[in-house]
Amino acid sequence: MGTQREIWQQEHISPETFVRIHSDTPSGPVVRFVDFLKENGVELEHARVLDIGCGKGRNSIFLAKKGIGVVGIDFVPEAVADAESRVGEEHIEFRVMDLT
């Protein structure tokens, strides 16, 4: 089967195996998090988020479009490269990093 790293690397090379992570739609909890911040008077341009396991950047990009400062990290270089290629005008810092 392979190590966890090898499994995720293969995942990012073969998008048909796990369609959700290849979506451009942010996950529900991330959307609710932004709503929570707004409801509690947080100025989004002052917020900073570390997106651990950012994958192809769908949540990082969504947060950055809301004005939040984002650093996205993932241990799969192919995923980080794909995330970087998806960024438009947003300022996001992506890094290949393994937290273990």
N, CA, C and O of each residue as an XYZ file, in Angstrom:
400
protein
N       0.830     -1.190      0.000
C       0.000      0.000      0.000
C       0.872      1.250      0.000
O       0.667      2.125     -0.842
N       1.825      1.368      0.899
C       2.697      2.535      0.910
C       2.549      3.342      2.192
O       1.644      3.119      2.995
N       3.467      4.284      2.354
C       3.411      5.170      3.512
C       2.301      6.199      3.310
O       1.786      6.353      2.203
N       1.940      6.895      4.373
C       0.928      7.943      4.262
C       1.344      8.988      3.234
O       0.523      9.457      2.447
N       2.610      9.345      3.246
C       3.116     10.317      2.264
C       2.919      9.797      0.841
O       2.452     10.533     -0.028
N       3.271      8.541      0.598
C       3.129      7.964     -0.740
C       1.666      7.906     -1.173
O       1.349      8.139     -2.339
N       0.786      7.596     -0.239
C      -0.652      7.542     -0.540
C      -1.148      8.914     -0.971
O      -1.857      9.034     -1.970
N      -0.775      9.961     -0.212
C      -1.239     11.309     -0.551
C      -0.586     11.830     -1.820
O      -1.222     12.553     -2.587
N       0.678     11.474     -2.057
C       1.311     11.882     -3.312
C       0.562     11.276     -4.493
O       0.297     11.957     -5.484
N       0.227     10.015     -4.385
C      -0.518      9.365     -5.458
C      -1.889     10.010     -5.615
O      -2.386     10.163     -6.731
N      -2.488     10.381     -4.510
C      -3.786     11.043     -4.533
C      -3.748     12.323     -5.351
O      -4.670     12.591     -6.121
N      -2.714     13.102     -5.198
C      -2.619     14.371     -5.902
C      -2.198     14.201     -7.359
O      -2.378     15.109     -8.171
N      -1.647     13.061     -7.682
C      -1.297     12.770     -9.069
C      -2.503     12.203     -9.815
O      -2.639     12.419    -11.019
N      -3.384     11.478     -9.111
C      -4.545     10.822     -9.714
C      -5.837     11.430     -9.169
O      -6.453     10.848     -8.276
N      -6.259     12.579     -9.679
C      -7.404     13.283     -9.116
C      -8.707     12.512     -9.144
O      -9.606     12.810     -8.357
N      -8.840     11.538    -10.016
C     -10.103     10.800    -10.076
C     -10.347      9.936     -8.843
O     -11.472      9.488     -8.626
N      -9.327      9.695     -8.036
C      -9.498      8.818     -6.886
C     -10.151      9.495     -5.688
O     -10.688      8.813     -4.815
N     -10.115     10.818     -5.632
C     -10.688     11.505     -4.469
C     -11.109     12.899     -4.908
O     -10.396     13.877     -4.684
N     -12.255     12.976     -5.523
C     -12.711     14.188     -6.191
C     -12.817     15.382     -5.245
O     -12.502     16.502     -5.648
N     -13.248     15.180     -4.006
C     -13.484     16.294     -3.084
C     -12.263     17.181     -2.901
O     -12.404     18.404     -2.896
N     -11.086     16.622     -2.752
C      -9.907     17.462     -2.497
C      -9.466     18.230     -3.729
O      -8.630     19.129     -3.641
N     -10.021     17.879     -4.868
C      -9.654     18.562     -6.101
C     -10.675     19.630     -6.475
O     -10.574     20.262     -7.527
N     -11.639     19.816     -5.616
C     -12.683     20.814     -5.828
C     -12.141     22.214     -5.563
O     -11.127     22.382     -4.885
N     -12.823     23.205     -6.101
C     -12.496     24.593     -5.787
C     -13.405     25.135     -4.691
O     -13.233     26.270     -4.246
N     -14.366     24.335     -4.256
C     -15.318     24.756     -3.234
C     -14.714     24.565     -1.850
O     -14.238     23.473     -1.541
N     -14.717     25.604     -0.999
C     -14.158     25.446      0.341
C     -15.013     24.504      1.188
O     -16.207     24.341      0.936
N     -14.402     23.901      2.173
C     -15.161     23.013      3.054
C     -16.121     23.825      3.926
O     -15.849     24.979      4.257
N     -17.241     23.211      4.289
C     -18.273     23.872      5.080
C     -17.774     24.506      6.363
O     -18.132     25.648      6.652
N     -16.950     23.800      7.152
C     -16.467     24.408      8.401
C     -15.655     25.688      8.179
O     -15.679     26.588      9.019
N     -14.944     25.773      7.066
C     -14.153     26.975      6.778
C     -15.079     28.152      6.485
O     -14.830     29.271      6.934
N     -16.134     27.900      5.738
C     -17.113     28.944      5.447
C     -17.766     29.412      6.746
O     -17.915     30.614      6.965
N     -18.153     28.477      7.601
C     -18.777     28.830      8.890
C     -17.801     29.573      9.793
O     -18.212     30.440     10.563
N     -16.508     29.242      9.708
C     -15.482     29.940     10.494
C     -15.419     31.416     10.104
O     -15.346     32.286     10.972
N     -15.447     31.696      8.810
C     -15.428     33.085      8.345
C     -16.682     33.811      8.822
O     -16.600     34.952      9.274
N     -17.841     33.161      8.725
C     -19.081     33.763      9.222
C     -18.978     34.065     10.718
O     -19.407     35.126     11.173
N     -18.410     33.133     11.478
C     -18.223     33.323     12.924
C     -17.346     34.543     13.205
O     -17.662     35.357     14.072
N     -16.250     34.660     12.469
C     -15.362     35.804     12.664
C     -16.091     37.115     12.408
O     -15.985     38.058     13.194
N     -16.837     37.170     11.298
C     -17.582     38.381     10.957
C     -18.618     38.715     12.027
O     -18.736     39.867     12.443
N     -19.368     37.705     12.472
C     -20.413     37.901     13.478
C     -19.847     38.414     14.800
O     -20.553     39.061     15.574
N     -18.582     38.125     15.052
C     -17.951     38.525     16.306
C     -17.049     39.740     16.145
O     -16.210     40.025     17.000
N     -17.234     40.450     15.038
C     -16.555     41.717     14.846
C     -15.082     41.658     14.512
O     -14.378     42.660     14.640
N     -14.602     40.505     14.086
C     -13.193     40.390     13.715
C     -12.999     41.022     12.334
O     -13.709     40.694     11.384
N     -12.044     41.918     12.244
C     -11.703     42.506     10.950
C     -10.851     41.486     10.199
O      -9.719     41.194     10.586
N     -11.412     40.957      9.131
C     -10.771     39.840      8.438
C      -9.376     40.169      7.936
O      -8.512     39.294      7.895
N      -9.144     41.418      7.553
C      -7.808     41.763      7.052
C      -6.751     41.728      8.151
O      -5.557     41.817      7.863
N      -7.177     41.599      9.411
C      -6.229     41.486     10.526
C      -6.060     40.032     10.973
O      -5.199     39.730     11.800
N      -6.876     39.143     10.428
C      -6.819     37.727     10.811
C      -5.705     37.017     10.049
O      -5.381     37.386      8.920
N      -5.131     36.015     10.664
C      -4.086     35.200     10.057
C      -4.437     33.737     10.285
O      -4.876     33.358     11.371
N      -4.241     32.921      9.260
C      -4.581     31.505      9.344
C      -3.413     30.671      8.840
O      -2.782     31.004      7.836
N      -3.136     29.589      9.546
C      -2.198     28.570      9.092
C      -3.034     27.383      8.646
O      -3.684     26.739      9.469
N      -3.025     27.089      7.360
C      -3.802     25.993      6.796
C      -2.892     24.775      6.715
O      -2.126     24.612      5.766
N      -2.994     23.922      7.732
C      -2.162     22.716      7.811
C      -2.807     21.625      6.967
O      -3.975     21.288      7.160
N      -2.044     21.083      6.039
C      -2.588     20.093      5.119
C      -3.435     20.768      4.055
O      -4.537     20.317      3.745
N      -2.915     21.848      3.501
C      -3.687     22.690      2.576
C      -3.999     22.008      1.256
O      -4.885     22.457      0.527
N      -3.296     20.941      0.936
C      -3.563     20.265     -0.329
C      -3.412     21.210     -1.499
O      -2.401     21.901     -1.625
N      -4.415     21.241     -2.352
C      -4.375     22.072     -3.554
C      -4.887     23.480     -3.309
O      -5.095     24.240     -4.255
N      -5.091     23.835     -2.047
C      -5.312     25.228     -1.678
C      -6.727     25.755     -1.696
O      -6.918     26.965     -1.582
N      -7.734     24.902     -1.834
C      -9.101     25.418     -1.967
C      -9.523     26.252     -0.770
O     -10.146     27.298     -0.948
N      -9.202     25.820      0.445
C      -9.578     26.589      1.630
C      -8.686     27.815      1.801
O      -9.167     28.882      2.182
N      -7.412     27.674      1.527
C      -6.481     28.807      1.626
C      -6.898     29.936      0.698
O      -6.910     31.104      1.089
N      -7.237     29.581     -0.523
C      -7.619     30.591     -1.513
C      -8.928     31.265     -1.105
O      -9.055     32.484     -1.219
N      -9.895     30.489     -0.635
C     -11.158     31.058     -0.167
C     -10.906     32.070      0.951
O     -11.444     33.177      0.921
N     -10.092     31.694      1.933
C      -9.804     32.590      3.059
C      -9.094     33.858      2.590
O      -9.418     34.956      3.041
N      -8.133     33.708      1.692
C      -7.401     34.873      1.193
C      -8.325     35.821      0.436
O      -8.168     37.039      0.522
N      -9.285     35.274     -0.304
C     -10.241     36.115     -1.025
C     -11.109     36.921     -0.066
O     -11.657     37.957     -0.442
N     -11.234     36.452      1.163
C     -11.993     37.169      2.188
C     -11.127     38.209      2.900
O     -11.614     38.930      3.771
N      -9.845     38.289      2.531
C      -8.951     39.282      3.113
C      -8.081     38.769      4.241
O      -7.333     39.537      4.846
N      -8.169     37.495      4.528
C      -7.403     36.889      5.619
C      -6.005     36.528      5.124
O      -5.847     36.032      4.009
N      -4.996     36.776      5.950
C      -3.635     36.375      5.620
C      -3.491     34.872      5.805
O      -3.890     34.332      6.837
N      -2.926     34.197      4.819
C      -2.879     32.733      4.853
C      -1.481     32.216      4.539
O      -0.813     32.684      3.617
N      -1.061     31.240      5.334
C       0.095     30.408      5.015
C      -0.444     28.988      4.927
O      -1.014     28.475      5.890
N      -0.265     28.356      3.774
C      -0.711     26.982      3.573
C       0.484     26.059      3.510
O       1.459     26.335      2.811
N       0.406     24.955      4.245
C       1.499     23.975      4.215
C       0.946     22.585      3.913
O      -0.158     22.231      4.329
N       1.732     21.817      3.187
C       1.393     20.424      2.898
C       2.692     19.685      2.643
O       3.679     20.284      2.215
N       2.698     18.379      2.905
C       3.930     17.631      2.694
C       4.032     17.026      1.295
O       5.008     16.342      0.986
N       3.032     17.274      0.449
C       3.040     16.755     -0.917
C       3.431     17.883     -1.875
O       2.632     18.789     -2.113
N       4.638     17.844     -2.421
C       5.088     18.918     -3.305
C       4.163     19.164     -4.497
O       3.969     20.310     -4.902
N       3.591     18.092     -5.063
C       2.689     18.247     -6.198
C       1.442     19.039     -5.816
O       0.942     19.836     -6.611
N       0.946     18.824     -4.616
C      -0.235     19.554     -4.147
C       0.085     21.033     -3.970
O      -0.698     21.891     -4.378
N       1.216     21.331     -3.372
C       1.611     22.725     -3.150
C       1.825     23.436     -4.484
O       1.423     24.587     -4.650
N       2.455     22.752     -5.426
C       2.659     23.355     -6.752
C       1.316     23.650     -7.418
O       1.144     24.697     -8.041
N       0.369     22.725     -7.287
C      -0.951     22.946     -7.864
C      -1.655     24.107     -7.157
O      -2.300     24.929     -7.809
N      -1.535     24.176     -5.835
C      -2.138     25.281     -5.077
C      -1.574     26.616     -5.553
O      -2.322     27.567     -5.779
N      -0.273     26.682     -5.702
C       0.370     27.924     -6.154
C      -0.126     28.330     -7.541
O      -0.268     29.517     -7.835
N      -0.387     27.340     -8.383
C      -0.841     27.650     -9.745
C      -2.280     28.156     -9.775
O      -2.692     28.763    -10.763
N      -3.048     27.921     -8.722
C      -4.451     28.335     -8.665
C      -4.640     29.751     -8.115
O      -5.726     30.319     -8.229
N      -3.614     30.309     -7.535
C      -3.729     31.621     -6.898
C      -3.844     32.708     -7.958
O      -3.103     32.724     -8.940
N      -4.781     33.605     -7.738
C      -4.941     34.749     -8.633
C      -4.284     35.962     -8.024
O      -3.062     36.013     -7.890
N      -5.089     36.941     -7.653
C      -4.602     38.194     -7.068
C      -4.279     38.060     -5.578
O      -3.615     38.923     -5.005
N      -4.744     36.992     -4.960
C      -4.575     36.820     -3.518
C      -3.099     36.627     -3.156
O      -2.317     36.055     -3.915
N      -2.753     37.125     -1.971
C      -1.397     36.879     -1.463
C      -1.477     35.722     -0.477
O      -2.035     35.854      0.612
N      -0.915     34.597     -0.871
C      -0.886     33.403     -0.026
C       0.529     32.851     -0.075
O       1.154     32.796     -1.134
N       1.012     32.456      1.055
C       2.326     31.819      1.109
C       2.107     30.319      1.256
O       1.515     29.868      2.237
N       2.580     29.553      0.291
C       2.497     28.097      0.362
C       3.890     27.543      0.608
O       4.882     28.054      0.089
N       3.943     26.485      1.412
C       5.226     25.838      1.711
C       5.068     24.321      1.714
O       4.051     23.791      2.162
N       6.075     23.640      1.214
C       6.141     22.190      1.365
C       6.790     21.940      2.721
O       7.932     22.330      2.966
N       6.029     21.277      3.598
C       6.519     21.079      4.961
C       5.823     19.865      5.573
O       4.634     19.640      5.353
N       6.571     19.101      6.333
C       6.025     17.957      7.062
C       6.121     18.268      8.547
O       7.218     18.413      9.085
N       4.996     18.369      9.198
C       4.990     18.742     10.612
C       5.428     17.615     11.538
O       5.638     17.841     12.730
N       5.569     16.401     11.001
C       6.014     15.315     11.863
C       7.512     15.329     11.966
O       8.092     14.487     12.653
